[in-house]
């Protein structure tokens, strides 16, 4: 499955949960995560999406690490199974659970 299809599934899934998954671009900041996910109850996370067999670039790893050092939740979502897991994580976040 292509990364664009994975991204579309994530966007539809987040919308079905009542949230939003904005395409995140930050001019001058190469490698930022693909999506800024905003869930009901004010939960905010970033998602970097990859097709199975894909890889994170050096700049993506750098950006993810920097955001995590600031205490931001950044999730790497790999393939169709990763989207399913991410959406379950979103459901848990909406219920108020802590997910590590």
C-alpha positions as CSV (number, residue, x, y, z in Angstrom):
1,X,0.0,0.0,0.0
2,X,1.3,3.4,-1.0
3,X,2.1,6.1,1.7
4,X,-0.6,8.3,0.2
5,X,-3.2,5.5,0.7
6,X,-2.1,5.0,4.3
7,X,-2.4,8.8,4.9
8,X,-5.9,8.8,3.4
9,X,-7.0,6.0,5.7
10,X,-5.6,7.8,8.7
11,X,-7.3,11.0,7.8
12,X,-10.7,9.2,7.3
13,X,-10.3,7.3,10.6
14,X,-9.4,10.4,12.6
15,X,-12.4,12.2,11.1
16,X,-14.7,9.3,11.9
17,X,-13.6,9.7,15.6
18,X,-14.6,13.4,15.5
19,X,-11.1,14.7,15.1
20,X,-9.0,16.4,12.5
21,X,-5.7,15.3,10.8
22,X,-4.2,18.4,9.2
23,X,-1.4,18.0,6.6
24,X,1.5,19.6,8.4
25,X,4.0,21.6,6.5
26,X,6.6,24.0,8.0
27,X,8.5,26.0,5.4
28,X,12.2,25.9,6.1
29,X,11.9,22.8,8.4
30,X,12.5,19.7,6.3
31,X,11.4,16.4,7.8
32,X,8.5,17.5,10.0
33,X,5.8,14.8,10.6
34,X,3.2,14.4,8.0
35,X,0.0,15.0,10.0
36,X,-1.0,17.1,13.0
37,X,-3.8,15.2,14.6
38,X,-6.3,17.0,16.9
39,X,-8.7,14.8,18.8
40,X,-11.8,15.7,20.9
41,X,-10.9,16.6,24.5
42,X,-8.0,18.7,23.2
43,X,-5.6,15.8,22.6
44,X,-2.9,16.7,20.0
45,X,-0.3,14.4,18.4
46,X,1.9,14.3,15.4
47,X,2.0,11.3,13.0
48,X,4.7,10.4,10.6
49,X,3.4,8.0,8.0
50,X,5.4,5.4,6.1
51,X,4.5,2.5,3.8
52,X,5.7,-0.9,4.9
53,X,9.3,-1.2,3.9
54,X,9.8,2.6,3.9
55,X,12.3,4.3,6.0
56,X,12.7,7.5,8.0
57,X,15.2,10.0,6.6
58,X,17.9,11.5,8.7
59,X,16.0,14.8,8.9
60,X,12.8,13.1,9.8
61,X,14.6,11.3,12.7
62,X,16.0,14.7,13.8
63,X,12.7,16.4,13.7
64,X,10.9,13.6,15.6
65,X,13.6,13.5,18.2
66,X,13.5,17.3,18.7
67,X,9.7,17.3,19.1
68,X,9.8,14.4,21.6
69,X,12.5,16.2,23.6
70,X,9.9,19.0,23.9
71,X,7.4,16.5,25.3
72,X,5.3,16.3,22.2
73,X,3.7,13.0,21.2
74,X,5.0,11.9,17.8
75,X,3.9,8.5,16.4
76,X,5.5,6.6,13.6
77,X,2.7,4.9,11.7
78,X,3.9,2.1,9.5
79,X,1.5,0.6,6.9
80,X,-2.1,-0.4,7.2
81,X,-1.7,-2.2,10.5
82,X,0.0,0.9,11.9
83,X,-3.0,3.0,11.0
84,X,-5.3,0.6,12.8
85,X,-3.0,0.7,15.9
86,X,-2.8,4.5,15.7
87,X,-6.6,4.9,15.5
88,X,-6.9,2.6,18.6
89,X,-4.4,4.8,20.4
90,X,-6.5,7.8,19.4
91,X,-9.6,6.1,20.9
92,X,-7.7,5.5,24.1
93,X,-6.5,9.1,24.2
94,X,-10.1,10.3,23.8
95,X,-11.2,8.1,26.8
96,X,-8.5,9.9,28.8
97,X,-6.0,7.0,29.0
98,X,-2.3,7.4,28.9
99,X,-0.6,5.6,26.1
100,X,3.2,5.2,26.0
